[in-house]
Every structure is written in structure tokens, then in C-alpha cells.
Amino acid sequence: MTTLVLLPGLDGTGSLFADFVSALDGQIETVVVAYPARVGYARRCVPSILA
């Protein structure tokens, strides 16, 4: 089965994908990634957060 990985947008939570994932109705496995709830990440830290 295909897995769709959705990376967080500017809000950092990935919660904006809720309606989209719901519309997929389980046809595609989805993984929604969210940044940890902390403020002030430097751009160089993002790859390690997503790993």
C-alpha cells in the first residue's frame, strides 16, 4: 500500500490536513508529521526534528 507523508506547514502542527486525510477515506495510508511544541527552532534544526 502507498503511504502519503504530509509535512507540517507554517503552523507546524499538521492539523490543517485533517479534512484532507478524512476525504481520503482510508484509501491511502497517511502519516501526518508535526513539529514538537516548542518555539524558536533554527532552520538548521528542522532535518533532525523530521528524522
C-alpha positions in Angstrom: 0.0 0.0 0.0 1.2 3.5 -0.7 1.9 5.8 2.2 1.5 9.5 1.9 3.7 11.5 4.3 2.4 15.0 5.0 4.9 17.5 6.4 3.7 20.4 8.6 3.0 23.8 7.1 3.7 27.1 8.7 1.5 26.3 11.6 3.9 23.4 12.5 1.1 21.1 13.7 -0.1 19.3 10.6 -3.6 19.7 11.9 -4.7 21.6 8.7 -4.5 18.2 6.9 -7.4 16.8 9.0 -10.1 17.4 6.3 -7.8 16.2 3.5 -6.9 12.9 5.4 -10.6 12.4 6.2 -11.5 12.8 2.5 -9.1 10.1 1.5 -11.3 7.7 3.5 -8.6 5.2 4.2 -7.8 4.6 0.6 -4.2 5.8 1.1 -2.3 5.3 4.3 -1.2 8.7 5.7 1.3 9.9 8.2 1.0 13.5 9.4 4.2 14.9 10.8 4.1 17.7 13.4 6.9 19.7 14.9 7.4 19.4 18.7 5.5 22.1 20.6 8.4 24.4 21.1 9.1 27.9 19.9 12.2 29.2 18.1 13.6 26.4 16.0 16.5 27.4 13.8 16.3 26.3 10.2 19.3 24.0 10.6 17.4 22.0 13.3 14.5 21.1 11.1 16.1 18.0 9.5 16.8 16.4 12.8 13.3 17.1 14.0 11.8 15.4 11.0 14.2 12.4 11.2 
